[in-house]
Amino acid sequence: MEIKKIDFLKSYSSILLLLGGILLGSILGLVFKEKVEVIKPLGDIFLNLLFTAIIPLIFFTIASSIASLERTEKLGKLFVIMVLVFLSTVLISAIVMILAVYLFPIHQNIIVSKVPIENIQSGSIGEQIAQLVTVNDFFELLSRKSMLALIIFSFLIGFASLQSGEKGSAFRSFLDSGNEVMKQLLNLIMKLAPIGLGAYFAYQVGVFGPQLFGVYAKPLGVYYAACIFYFFVFFSLYALVAGGKSAFVVFWSNNITPALTAVGTCSSIATIPANLEAAEKMNIPKHVRNLVIPLGAPLHKDGSSMSSILKITVLFAMFGKDFTAPSTILLALGITVIVSIVEGGIPNGGYIGEVLAITVYGLPMEQALPVAMILGTLVDPIATLLNVNGDLICSMVVSRFSEKTKW
């Protein structure tokens, strides 16, 4: 019991420190009011470091992830079914969250900025799409304003490295090495997060007052309620699709250990061994579980899909924008799919998706990103729970459609 307690505290140390920094910052803001503006540069330093690291981090994360798929190329039908199942569940989870924020609207009576959402330069729809997904010079990819173009370029680099065969092996090693270096860089920067976000929150509370806390209270309530609903109702439906009542019993009898491991570690990658062990007990064919679960951990995230919808909704409310437009919702669904892939196995990888959403919608990064980061920290445990159990139930569904498995 003592060992488990130590492991739990170790797993949550970064979250606890971050929450401690936010709490201390809130107290300073309440006590010193506008005077806390003197510590705002500490928050600016942290955010600037994060902004400069995010571009190379995205490139190496995506390109190396695609390049590592080489060993799955020959699995054909199984791989196609897995991708379809992953996409379906990610979109369903996002739609559930969209319905939740429609039923329980997040209307903020505090608008932190009058900065309007930037529009792509005027022109035909085709020209606007071209400007969104591409740039006309390489150096423009290095700007966070070209985030979607950078992601597409990174995907293409990853696929090109696959096509290059043996001659591209050195480049694939470079991508893997670069990915590891950028992960460690992000770890170093995130050690400053308790101080940086604490200073930011102190400034926000000092300027806007205690009403700022209401910005987070209702969204968190809506998110946790929606996640609990999705966890019990939709995972049960997926199990029934995978094999009726017998599959339902098999899933709910074997998902407890991965679920507890997910909540205890807040890491989809760390839960892979528990998921593989559970999948073996469920009699999921070895070649299915050994593909779906290891790939699902970095590439398939139902909980992260729901959290990205929540963050977009909150940011739109805070900046006084309407989230109900069909084009806005469709773009949000597209972002959730990209976020699920982009986050990979990196710690705090959700921040990549947050930067993407903020960039695509043209929100002011310096004000929007800290709010999204704080929300991401607060929803991380249950989001990881859905991510992990989502991989396990998907392995059942894939097994059903590819191998006709009966439970």
C-alpha positions as CSV (number, residue, x, y, z in Angstrom):
1,M,0.0,0.0,0.0
2,E,2.8,2.4,0.8
3,I,4.5,1.8,-2.6
4,K,1.2,2.6,-4.4
5,K,0.9,5.8,-2.3
6,I,4.3,6.9,-3.3
7,D,3.7,6.1,-7.0
8,F,0.4,8.0,-6.9
9,L,2.0,11.1,-5.4
10,K,4.9,10.9,-7.9
11,S,2.5,10.6,-10.8
12,Y,0.5,13.7,-9.7
13,S,3.4,15.8,-8.5
14,S,3.3,18.1,-11.5
15,I,-0.4,18.6,-11.3
16,L,-0.3,19.2,-7.5
17,L,2.6,21.7,-8.0
18,L,0.7,23.5,-10.8
19,L,-2.5,23.7,-8.7
20,G,-0.4,25.0,-5.8
21,G,1.0,27.7,-7.9
22,I,-2.4,28.7,-9.2
23,L,-3.8,28.7,-5.7
24,L,-1.0,30.8,-4.4
25,G,-1.3,33.2,-7.3
26,S,-5.0,33.5,-6.7
27,I,-4.4,34.5,-3.1
28,L,-1.8,37.1,-4.1
29,G,-4.2,38.5,-6.6
30,L,-7.0,38.7,-4.0
31,V,-4.8,40.4,-1.5
32,F,-2.7,42.8,-3.6
33,K,-5.2,43.5,-6.4
34,E,-3.6,45.4,-9.3
35,K,-0.2,45.6,-7.5
36,V,0.4,42.0,-8.6
37,E,1.1,43.3,-12.1
38,V,4.8,43.5,-11.0
39,I,5.1,39.6,-11.2
40,K,3.3,39.4,-14.6
41,P,6.7,39.2,-16.4
42,L,7.2,35.8,-14.8
43,G,4.2,34.5,-16.6
44,D,5.3,36.1,-19.8
45,I,8.7,34.4,-19.6
46,F,7.1,31.0,-19.2
47,L,4.6,31.5,-22.0
48,N,7.3,32.9,-24.4
49,L,9.5,29.8,-23.8
50,L,6.5,27.6,-24.5
51,F,5.6,29.5,-27.7
52,T,9.2,29.1,-29.0
53,A,9.3,25.4,-28.3
54,I,5.9,24.5,-29.7
55,I,6.9,24.7,-33.4
56,P,9.8,22.2,-33.5
57,L,7.9,20.1,-30.9
58,I,4.9,19.7,-33.3
59,F,7.1,19.0,-36.3
60,F,9.2,16.2,-34.6
61,T,6.2,14.7,-32.8
62,I,4.0,14.2,-35.9
63,A,6.8,13.4,-38.4
64,S,8.4,10.8,-36.1
65,S,5.0,9.3,-35.2
66,I,4.1,8.7,-38.9
67,A,7.6,7.4,-39.7
68,S,7.3,4.8,-36.9
69,L,4.2,3.3,-38.5
70,E,6.3,1.5,-41.1
71,R,6.0,-1.8,-39.4
72,T,2.2,-1.7,-39.7
73,E,2.1,-1.1,-43.4
74,K,1.6,-4.8,-44.3
75,L,-1.4,-5.3,-41.9
76,G,-3.8,-3.9,-44.5
77,K,-7.4,-4.7,-43.5
78,L,-6.7,-4.7,-39.8
79,F,-5.0,-1.3,-40.0
80,V,-7.9,0.3,-42.0
81,I,-10.5,-1.1,-39.6
82,M,-8.5,0.3,-36.6
83,V,-8.3,3.8,-38.2
84,L,-12.0,3.8,-38.9
85,V,-12.8,2.7,-35.3
86,F,-10.5,5.3,-33.8
87,L,-11.9,8.1,-35.9
88,S,-15.5,7.1,-35.2
89,T,-15.1,7.0,-31.4
90,V,-13.1,10.3,-31.3
91,L,-15.9,12.0,-33.3
92,I,-18.7,10.5,-31.3
93,S,-17.0,11.6,-28.0
94,A,-16.6,15.2,-29.5
95,I,-20.3,15.2,-30.5
96,V,-21.3,14.1,-27.0
97,M,-19.4,17.1,-25.6
98,I,-20.9,19.5,-28.1
99,L,-24.4,18.3,-27.1
100,A,-23.4,18.8,-23.4
101,V,-22.4,22.4,-23.8
102,Y,-25.6,23.0,-25.8
103,L,-27.7,21.5,-23.0
104,F,-25.8,23.4,-20.3
105,P,-24.5,26.5,-22.1
106,I,-21.2,28.1,-20.8
107,H,-22.0,31.8,-20.8
108,Q,-19.3,33.8,-19.1
109,N,-20.2,37.3,-17.8
110,I,-16.5,38.2,-17.9
111,I,-15.0,38.9,-21.2
112,V,-11.2,39.1,-21.0
113,S,-10.6,40.8,-24.3
114,K,-12.2,42.8,-27.0
115,V,-9.8,41.5,-29.6
116,P,-11.9,40.1,-32.5
117,I,-11.5,36.7,-34.0
118,E,-9.2,37.2,-36.9
119,N,-10.5,36.1,-40.3
120,I,-8.4,34.7,-43.1
121,Q,-7.9,37.4,-45.8
122,S,-10.9,37.9,-47.9
123,G,-11.3,35.8,-51.1
124,S,-13.1,32.8,-52.4
125,I,-13.6,29.8,-50.2
126,G,-10.9,27.9,-52.1
127,E,-8.4,30.7,-51.6
128,Q,-9.2,30.8,-47.8
129,I,-8.7,27.1,-47.5
130,A,-5.4,27.3,-49.4
131,Q,-4.2,30.1,-47.0
132,L,-5.2,28.0,-44.0
133,V,-3.5,24.7,-44.9
134,T,-0.4,26.0,-46.8
135,V,2.1,28.8,-46.9
136,N,4.0,30.1,-49.9
137,D,7.5,30.2,-48.3
138,F,9.2,27.7,-45.9
139,F,10.1,30.2,-43.2
140,E,6.4,31.0,-42.7
141,L,5.9,27.4,-41.4
142,L,8.0,28.6,-38.4
143,S,5.2,30.9,-37.2
144,R,2.5,29.6,-34.9
145,K,0.1,31.5,-37.1
146,S,0.6,28.8,-39.7
147,M,-0.1,25.9,-37.3
148,L,-2.3,23.9,-39.6
149,A,0.1,24.2,-42.5
150,L,2.9,23.0,-40.2
151,I,0.9,20.0,-39.2
152,I,0.1,19.0,-42.7
153,F,3.8,19.5,-43.7
154,S,4.9,17.3,-40.8
155,F,2.5,14.6,-41.9
156,L,4.0,14.7,-45.4
157,I,7.5,14.6,-44.1
158,G,6.6,11.5,-42.0
159,F,5.1,9.7,-45.0
160,A,8.0,10.7,-47.3
161,S,10.4,9.2,-44.8
162,L,8.5,5.9,-45.0
163,Q,8.7,5.9,-48.8
164,S,12.4,6.5,-48.8
165,G,13.1,3.0,-47.5
166,E,16.7,2.2,-46.4
167,K,18.1,5.4,-47.7
168,G,15.8,7.4,-45.3
169,S,16.8,5.4,-42.2
170,A,19.2,8.0,-41.0
171,F,16.6,10.7,-41.4
172,R,14.0,8.6,-39.5
173,S,16.6,8.2,-36.7
174,F,17.0,12.0,-36.8
175,L,13.2,12.5,-36.4
176,D,13.1,10.0,-33.5
177,S,16.1,11.7,-31.8
178,G,14.6,15.2,-32.4
179,N,11.3,14.0,-30.9
180,E,13.0,12.8,-27.8
181,V,15.0,16.1,-27.4
182,M,11.9,18.2,-27.8
183,K,10.0,16.1,-25.2
184,Q,12.8,16.7,-22.7
185,L,12.8,20.4,-23.6
186,L,9.1,20.6,-22.9
187,N,9.7,18.8,-19.6
188,L,12.2,21.4,-18.6
189,I,9.9,24.3,-19.6
190,M,7.0,22.8,-17.8
191,K,9.0,22.8,-14.5
192,L,8.4,26.6,-14.6
193,A,4.6,26.1,-15.1
194,P,3.7,26.5,-11.3
195,I,5.5,29.8,-11.2
196,G,4.5,31.0,-14.7
197,L,0.8,30.1,-14.5
198,G,0.7,31.2,-10.9
199,A,1.9,34.6,-11.9
200,Y,-0.5,34.8,-14.7
201,F,-3.4,33.8,-12.5
202,A,-2.4,36.3,-9.9
203,Y,-2.5,39.0,-12.5
204,Q,-5.9,37.8,-13.8
205,V,-7.5,37.6,-10.3
206,G,-5.9,40.9,-9.3
207,V,-7.4,42.7,-12.4
208,F,-10.8,40.9,-12.8
209,G,-11.4,39.9,-9.2
210,P,-12.9,36.7,-7.7
211,Q,-15.5,36.4,-10.4
212,L,-12.7,34.8,-12.5
213,F,-13.2,31.6,-10.6
214,G,-16.6,31.2,-12.2
215,V,-14.9,30.9,-15.5
216,Y,-13.7,27.4,-14.5
217,A,-16.4,26.1,-12.1
218,K,-19.3,25.4,-14.6
219,P,-17.1,24.2,-17.5
220,L,-15.5,21.6,-15.2
221,G,-18.9,20.5,-13.9
222,V,-20.2,20.1,-17.4
223,Y,-17.1,18.2,-18.5
224,Y,-16.9,15.7,-15.7
225,A,-20.6,15.0,-16.0
226,A,-20.3,14.5,-19.8
227,C,-17.3,12.2,-19.3
228,I,-19.0,10.1,-16.7
229,F,-22.0,9.7,-19.0
230,Y,-19.8,8.8,-22.0
231,F,-17.8,6.4,-19.9
232,F,-20.7,4.3,-18.7
233,V,-23.2,4.7,-21.6
234,F,-21.1,4.7,-24.7
235,F,-18.4,2.3,-23.6
236,S,-21.3,-0.1,-22.9
237,L,-22.7,0.5,-26.3
238,Y,-19.3,-0.1,-27.9
239,A,-19.1,-3.4,-26.0
240,L,-22.5,-4.5,-27.2
241,V,-21.5,-3.7,-30.8
242,A,-18.3,-5.8,-30.2
243,G,-20.3,-8.9,-29.2
244,G,-23.6,-8.4,-27.4
245,K,-24.1,-9.1,-23.7
246,S,-21.1,-11.5,-23.4
247,A,-18.8,-8.7,-24.7
248,F,-20.4,-6.3,-22.3
249,V,-19.6,-8.5,-19.3
250,V,-16.1,-9.2,-20.6
251,F,-15.3,-5.5,-20.9
252,W,-16.6,-4.4,-17.5
253,S,-15.0,-7.3,-15.8
254,N,-11.5,-6.5,-17.1
255,N,-11.3,-2.7,-17.5
256,I,-10.9,-1.9,-13.8
257,T,-7.1,-2.3,-13.5
258,P,-6.4,-0.1,-16.6
259,A,-8.9,2.5,-15.4
260,L,-7.2,2.7,-11.9
261,T,-3.8,2.8,-13.5
262,A,-4.9,5.6,-15.8
263,V,-6.2,7.8,-13.0
264,G,-3.2,7.0,-10.9
265,T,-0.6,7.9,-13.5
266,C,-2.4,10.4,-15.8
267,S,-0.6,8.9,-18.7
268,S,-1.9,6.8,-21.6
269,I,1.6,5.6,-22.4
270,A,2.2,4.4,-18.8
271,T,-1.0,2.4,-18.9
272,I,-0.1,0.4,-22.0
273,P,1.1,-2.7,-20.0
274,A,-2.1,-2.8,-17.9
275,N,-4.2,-2.5,-21.1
276,L,-2.3,-5.3,-22.8
277,E,-2.7,-7.5,-19.8
278,A,-6.4,-6.8,-19.7
279,A,-6.8,-7.4,-23.4
280,E,-5.0,-10.8,-23.1
281,K,-7.5,-11.8,-20.3
282,M,-10.3,-10.8,-22.6
283,N,-9.0,-13.2,-25.3
284,I,-8.4,-10.4,-27.8
285,P,-6.1,-12.0,-30.5
286,K,-2.5,-11.2,-29.9
287,H,-1.8,-9.5,-33.2
288,V,-4.9,-7.2,-32.7
289,R,-4.1,-6.1,-29.2
290,N,-0.4,-5.6,-30.0
291,L,-1.3,-3.2,-32.7
292,V,-4.4,-1.4,-31.4
293,I,-3.3,-0.7,-27.9
294,P,0.3,0.5,-28.4
295,L,-0.9,2.7,-31.4
296,G,-4.0,3.8,-29.6
297,A,-2.1,5.3,-26.6
298,P,-0.5,8.1,-28.7
299,L,-3.0,8.3,-31.5
300,H,-6.5,7.8,-30.1
301,K,-7.9,9.9,-27.3
302,D,-11.6,10.1,-26.5
303,G,-11.1,12.1,-23.3
304,S,-8.8,14.6,-25.1
305,S,-11.3,15.0,-27.9
306,M,-13.9,16.0,-25.3
307,S,-11.6,18.3,-23.5
308,S,-10.6,20.2,-26.7
309,I,-14.3,20.9,-27.3
310,L,-14.6,22.2,-23.8
311,K,-11.6,24.5,-24.1
312,I,-12.8,25.9,-27.4
313,T,-16.3,26.5,-25.9
314,V,-14.9,28.3,-22.8
315,L,-12.5,30.4,-24.9
316,F,-15.3,31.5,-27.2
317,A,-17.4,32.4,-24.2
318,M,-14.6,34.4,-22.6
319,F,-13.9,36.3,-25.7
320,G,-17.6,36.9,-26.4
321,K,-17.9,34.8,-29.5
322,D,-20.6,32.5,-30.8
323,F,-19.8,28.7,-30.8
324,T,-23.1,27.7,-32.5
325,A,-22.2,28.4,-36.2
326,P,-22.1,25.1,-38.2
327,S,-18.7,26.1,-39.7
328,T,-17.3,26.7,-36.2
329,I,-18.5,23.3,-35.0
330,L,-17.2,21.4,-38.0
331,L,-13.8,23.1,-37.6
332,A,-13.9,22.1,-33.9
333,L,-14.5,18.5,-34.9
334,G,-11.6,18.6,-37.3
335,I,-9.4,20.0,-34.5
336,T,-10.4,17.2,-32.1
337,V,-9.2,14.6,-34.6
338,I,-5.9,16.4,-35.1
339,V,-5.5,16.9,-31.4
340,S,-6.0,13.2,-30.8
341,I,-3.1,12.4,-33.2
342,V,-0.8,15.3,-32.4
343,E,-0.7,14.9,-28.6
344,G,1.3,11.6,-29.0
345,G,2.8,10.2,-25.8
346,I,4.5,13.4,-24.7
347,P,3.8,14.9,-21.2
348,N,1.4,17.8,-21.4
349,G,1.0,17.1,-25.1
350,G,-2.5,18.6,-25.1
351,Y,-0.9,22.1,-25.2
352,I,-0.1,21.4,-28.8
353,G,-3.8,21.0,-29.6
354,E,-4.6,24.1,-27.6
355,V,-2.2,26.2,-29.6
356,L,-3.7,24.8,-32.8
357,A,-7.2,25.6,-31.8
358,I,-6.3,29.1,-30.7
359,T,-4.4,29.8,-33.9
360,V,-7.0,28.5,-36.2
361,Y,-9.8,30.5,-34.6
362,G,-7.6,33.6,-34.4
363,L,-7.8,34.2,-30.7
364,P,-5.1,36.2,-28.9
365,M,-2.5,33.5,-27.8
366,E,-1.1,35.4,-24.8
367,Q,-4.6,35.5,-23.1
368,A,-6.2,32.3,-24.4
369,L,-3.4,29.7,-23.9
370,P,-3.0,30.0,-20.1
371,V,-6.8,29.5,-19.6
372,A,-6.7,26.4,-21.9
373,M,-3.7,25.1,-20.0
374,I,-5.3,25.5,-16.6
375,L,-8.5,23.7,-17.9
376,G,-6.3,20.9,-19.4
377,T,-4.6,20.4,-16.0
378,L,-7.9,20.2,-14.1
379,V,-9.6,17.7,-16.5
380,D,-6.5,15.5,-17.0
381,P,-7.3,12.6,-14.7
382,I,-10.7,11.7,-16.2
383,A,-9.6,12.5,-19.7
384,T,-6.8,9.9,-19.3
385,L,-9.3,7.4,-18.0
386,L,-11.4,7.8,-21.2
387,N,-8.3,7.7,-23.4
388,V,-7.1,4.4,-21.8
389,N,-10.4,2.6,-21.6
390,G,-11.2,3.9,-25.1
391,D,-8.2,2.0,-26.4
392,L,-9.3,-1.2,-24.7
393,I,-12.9,-1.1,-26.0
394,C,-11.6,-0.2,-29.5
395,S,-9.4,-3.3,-29.5
396,M,-12.6,-5.3,-28.9
397,V,-14.5,-3.6,-31.7
398,V,-11.5,-4.0,-34.1
399,S,-11.2,-7.7,-33.2
400,R,-14.9,-8.2,-33.8
401,F,-14.9,-6.7,-37.3
402,S,-11.5,-7.9,-38.4
403,E,-11.3,-11.4,-36.8
404,K,-15.1,-12.1,-36.2
405,T,-14.1,-12.7,-32.5
406,K,-16.9,-14.0,-30.3
407,W,-16.8,-13.5,-26.5
